[in-house]
Amino acid sequence: MIAGKPSHGPGEHEFRAGLLLFQKCLAGFPGIKVEVYSNGWPDSSDVLKGAAAVVIYSDGGAGHPALQDDHLQQLGALMKQGVGFACLHYAVEPTQEKGEREFLDWMGGCFEINWSVNPVWEADFKNLPKHPIARGVKPFRIKDEWYFNMRFGDGVNPVLTAVPPLTTISRPDGPHEDNPTVRALVQIGHVPQTLAWAVERADGGRGFGFTGGHYHRNWGNDNLRKLVLNGILWVAKVEVPPDGVASTVTPADLGENLDSK
């Protein structure tokens, strides 16, 4: 798991704390070993060798850690071997000039500026699909910065879907904020949007994209956390338990490893 550098205000974009929390939740789970690397990328590419999956939780756009130096090439070599690939929150956004083609191939979808949007809203997840990532996850609702109108490739399976309210189109048009296509979709009033998804790739690997995760406190929600933990196991080709990954998170756990901001 690769955590991006500190970003945003306290309690937001807590990449390192979030991944260390996931590591703690998965500690002792049979058959896996979770390693977390901070500040954007491991010091040596050797640590990626033998990985079953790579999970990135970081800022996106031009500063995305996967777009720096030869990191796309490092990931590409792993993907050809069928390694899983997952991105959380802002990390689902590469740039159109660099990374979008690869993210569509490896993860099945991504955020595209002037097409996708990033409003804060309370999503109501009324129905969960019959997919391993959704095992044990019950209907829930939660406020987060949920991206939608993502750019998708072929074969994507929606995992979380919700209908955005009119409040999501209250901002002026901008590269992340709003655009005519999204405005028209939301005004229809009943078009569900895919906020998390999964894909099984032709190379044998798996991809998982999750657009929430702006607020660190949300990892305290049992259903939200379970879905992401299930997704991490699934992309690593580890069997997800029938009731999903069981974990307990306390307020003290959520207060650990926060960035100094």
C-alpha positions as CSV (number, residue, x, y, z in Angstrom):
1,M,0.0,0.0,0.0
2,I,1.4,3.4,-1.0
3,A,0.4,6.5,0.9
4,G,0.7,9.9,-0.6
5,K,2.4,12.9,1.0
6,P,0.4,15.0,3.5
7,S,-2.4,16.9,1.9
8,H,-5.4,19.1,2.8
9,G,-6.5,20.0,6.4
10,P,-6.5,17.9,9.6
11,G,-8.7,14.8,9.2
12,E,-8.8,15.1,5.4
13,H,-6.7,13.1,3.0
14,E,-5.0,11.2,5.9
15,F,-3.4,8.8,3.5
16,R,-0.8,7.4,5.8
17,A,-3.1,7.0,8.8
18,G,-5.8,5.4,6.6
19,L,-3.5,2.8,5.1
20,L,-1.9,2.0,8.5
21,L,-5.5,1.6,9.8
22,F,-6.2,-0.9,7.0
23,Q,-3.0,-2.7,7.8
24,K,-4.0,-3.0,11.4
25,C,-7.5,-4.3,10.4
26,L,-5.9,-7.0,8.2
27,A,-3.3,-8.0,10.7
28,G,-3.5,-11.7,11.3
29,F,-5.7,-12.4,8.3
30,P,-4.5,-15.7,6.9
31,G,-2.4,-15.8,3.8
32,I,-1.5,-12.1,3.4
33,K,1.2,-9.7,4.3
34,V,0.4,-5.9,4.2
35,E,3.2,-3.4,3.8
36,V,2.7,0.4,3.9
37,Y,5.0,2.9,2.3
38,S,4.7,6.6,3.1
39,N,5.5,9.8,1.2
40,G,4.5,8.7,-2.2
41,W,6.5,5.8,-3.3
42,P,8.9,3.1,-1.9
43,D,12.5,4.0,-2.0
44,S,13.3,1.0,-4.0
45,S,11.3,-0.7,-6.7
46,D,12.5,-4.0,-5.4
47,V,9.9,-4.0,-2.7
48,L,7.2,-4.2,-5.4
49,K,8.5,-7.5,-6.7
50,G,6.3,-10.4,-5.7
51,A,3.3,-8.1,-4.7
52,A,-0.1,-9.6,-5.2
53,A,-1.7,-6.1,-5.4
54,V,-0.7,-2.4,-5.2
55,V,-3.1,0.0,-3.4
56,I,-2.6,3.7,-3.8
57,Y,-4.2,6.3,-1.5
58,S,-2.9,9.7,-2.4
59,D,-3.4,13.0,-4.2
60,G,-4.0,12.7,-7.9
61,G,-3.6,14.8,-11.0
62,A,-0.1,15.9,-12.1
63,G,1.2,15.2,-8.6
64,H,-0.1,11.6,-8.6
65,P,2.8,9.4,-7.3
66,A,2.2,6.9,-10.0
67,L,2.9,9.5,-12.7
68,Q,6.3,10.5,-11.4
69,D,9.6,9.3,-12.8
70,D,9.3,5.7,-14.1
71,H,6.5,4.7,-11.7
72,L,4.0,4.0,-14.5
73,Q,6.5,1.6,-16.1
74,Q,7.1,-0.1,-12.8
75,L,3.4,-0.6,-12.3
76,G,3.0,-1.7,-16.0
77,A,5.5,-4.5,-15.5
78,L,3.5,-5.7,-12.5
79,M,0.2,-5.5,-14.3
80,K,1.4,-7.7,-17.1
81,Q,2.0,-10.3,-14.4
82,G,-1.6,-10.1,-13.3
83,V,-1.0,-8.0,-10.1
84,G,-4.0,-6.3,-8.7
85,F,-4.4,-2.5,-8.7
86,A,-6.6,-0.3,-6.5
87,C,-6.8,3.4,-6.0
88,L,-8.7,5.2,-3.3
89,H,-10.2,8.7,-3.4
90,Y,-8.1,11.4,-5.2
91,A,-5.7,8.6,-6.4
92,V,-8.3,7.6,-8.9
93,E,-7.4,10.7,-10.9
94,P,-4.4,10.5,-13.3
95,T,-4.1,13.1,-16.1
96,Q,-5.5,12.7,-19.6
97,E,-2.0,13.3,-20.9
98,K,-0.3,10.7,-18.7
99,G,-1.8,7.7,-16.9
100,E,-5.5,7.8,-18.0
101,R,-5.0,5.0,-20.6
102,E,-3.2,2.9,-18.1
103,F,-5.7,3.5,-15.3
104,L,-8.5,2.5,-17.7
105,D,-6.7,-0.7,-18.6
106,W,-5.6,-1.6,-15.0
107,M,-8.5,-0.4,-12.9
108,G,-11.4,-0.1,-15.4
109,G,-12.1,3.6,-14.7
110,C,-10.8,6.9,-13.5
111,F,-11.6,10.5,-12.8
112,E,-11.3,12.8,-15.9
113,I,-11.3,16.5,-15.5
114,N,-14.0,18.5,-17.2
115,W,-16.1,15.3,-17.2
116,S,-16.1,13.8,-13.7
117,V,-17.0,15.9,-10.6
118,N,-16.0,15.9,-6.9
119,P,-18.9,17.3,-4.7
120,V,-19.4,16.6,-1.1
121,W,-22.7,14.9,-0.5
122,E,-24.5,12.2,1.5
123,A,-24.7,9.1,-0.7
124,D,-27.5,6.6,0.2
125,F,-26.4,3.1,-0.8
126,K,-29.7,1.3,-0.8
127,N,-28.7,-1.8,-2.7
128,L,-25.4,-3.8,-2.8
129,P,-24.5,-6.1,-5.7
130,K,-23.7,-9.8,-5.4
131,H,-20.0,-9.3,-5.7
132,P,-17.2,-10.5,-3.4
133,I,-16.3,-6.9,-2.5
134,A,-19.9,-6.4,-1.2
135,R,-19.9,-9.4,1.0
136,G,-21.3,-8.6,4.5
137,V,-21.9,-5.0,3.6
138,K,-25.3,-3.7,4.6
139,P,-27.1,-0.7,3.0
140,F,-25.8,2.5,4.5
141,R,-25.5,6.2,3.9
142,I,-22.6,8.5,4.6
143,K,-21.4,12.0,3.7
144,D,-18.1,12.2,1.8
145,E,-16.5,13.7,-1.2
146,W,-18.0,11.2,-3.6
147,Y,-16.7,11.6,-7.2
148,F,-19.0,10.6,-10.0
149,N,-19.5,10.6,-13.8
150,M,-16.3,8.7,-14.0
151,R,-14.6,7.7,-17.2
152,F,-15.0,3.9,-17.6
153,G,-13.6,1.2,-19.8
154,D,-15.1,-2.1,-20.7
155,G,-16.2,-4.8,-18.3
156,V,-16.7,-2.7,-15.1
157,N,-18.9,-4.0,-12.3
158,P,-20.4,-1.3,-10.1
159,V,-19.9,-2.0,-6.4
160,L,-21.4,1.2,-4.9
161,T,-24.1,3.2,-6.6
162,A,-26.2,6.2,-5.5
163,V,-28.3,8.9,-7.0
164,P,-26.7,12.4,-6.6
165,P,-29.0,15.1,-5.2
166,L,-29.4,18.5,-6.8
167,T,-27.0,20.0,-4.3
168,T,-24.1,18.3,-6.2
169,I,-24.6,20.7,-9.1
170,S,-24.6,23.9,-7.1
171,R,-21.1,25.0,-8.0
172,P,-20.0,26.9,-11.1
173,D,-18.6,24.8,-13.9
174,G,-14.9,23.9,-13.5
175,P,-12.4,21.1,-14.2
176,H,-13.6,19.2,-11.0
177,E,-16.7,21.1,-10.0
178,D,-19.4,20.8,-12.6
179,N,-20.1,20.6,-16.3
180,P,-23.1,20.5,-18.6
181,T,-23.2,16.7,-19.0
182,V,-23.3,16.2,-15.2
183,R,-25.8,19.0,-14.7
184,A,-28.2,17.3,-17.2
185,L,-27.7,13.9,-15.6
186,V,-28.4,15.1,-12.1
187,Q,-31.4,17.2,-13.1
188,I,-33.1,14.0,-14.4
189,G,-33.2,13.0,-10.8
190,H,-33.0,9.2,-10.9
191,V,-29.8,8.3,-12.6
192,P,-27.6,6.2,-10.3
193,Q,-23.9,6.9,-10.4
194,T,-21.1,4.4,-9.8
195,L,-18.9,5.5,-6.9
196,A,-16.9,2.3,-6.5
197,W,-16.2,-0.4,-9.0
198,A,-14.4,-3.6,-9.9
199,V,-12.9,-5.1,-13.0
200,E,-11.3,-8.4,-14.0
201,R,-8.7,-7.7,-16.6
202,A,-7.7,-9.7,-19.6
203,D,-4.2,-10.1,-18.2
204,G,-5.7,-12.0,-15.2
205,G,-5.4,-9.1,-12.8
206,R,-8.1,-7.3,-11.0
207,G,-8.8,-3.6,-10.5
208,F,-10.8,-1.7,-7.8
209,G,-11.6,2.0,-7.7
210,F,-13.2,3.8,-4.7
211,T,-14.0,7.5,-4.9
212,G,-14.7,8.2,-1.2
213,G,-12.2,8.5,1.6
214,H,-11.9,12.3,1.9
215,Y,-12.7,12.3,5.6
216,H,-10.6,10.1,7.8
217,R,-13.4,9.8,10.3
218,N,-15.5,7.8,7.8
219,W,-13.2,4.8,8.2
220,G,-15.0,4.4,11.5
221,N,-18.1,3.4,9.5
222,D,-18.2,-0.4,9.6
223,N,-19.9,-0.9,6.2
224,L,-17.7,1.6,4.4
225,R,-14.5,0.1,5.9
226,K,-15.6,-3.5,5.3
227,L,-16.2,-2.7,1.6
228,V,-12.7,-1.2,1.1
229,L,-11.0,-4.0,3.0
230,N,-12.9,-6.6,1.0
231,G,-11.8,-4.7,-2.2
232,I,-8.2,-4.9,-1.1
233,L,-8.4,-8.6,-0.6
234,W,-10.3,-9.1,-3.9
235,V,-7.7,-7.4,-6.0
236,A,-5.0,-9.4,-4.3
237,K,-6.9,-12.6,-5.3
238,V,-7.5,-13.5,-1.7
239,E,-10.9,-15.1,-1.0
240,V,-13.2,-12.6,0.7
241,P,-15.0,-14.2,3.7
242,P,-18.7,-14.9,3.3
243,D,-19.5,-12.0,5.7
244,G,-16.7,-9.8,4.5
245,V,-13.6,-8.7,6.5
246,A,-14.4,-8.4,10.2
247,S,-12.7,-5.5,12.0
248,T,-13.2,-3.2,14.8
249,V,-12.1,0.5,14.9
250,T,-12.2,2.7,17.9
251,P,-12.0,6.5,18.2
252,A,-8.5,5.9,19.5
253,D,-7.6,3.9,16.4
254,L,-8.8,6.8,14.2
255,G,-6.6,9.2,16.1
256,E,-3.4,7.2,15.4
257,N,-0.8,8.2,12.9
258,L,-2.4,11.4,11.7
259,D,-0.3,13.8,9.8
260,S,1.0,17.0,11.5
261,K,-1.1,19.7,9.8
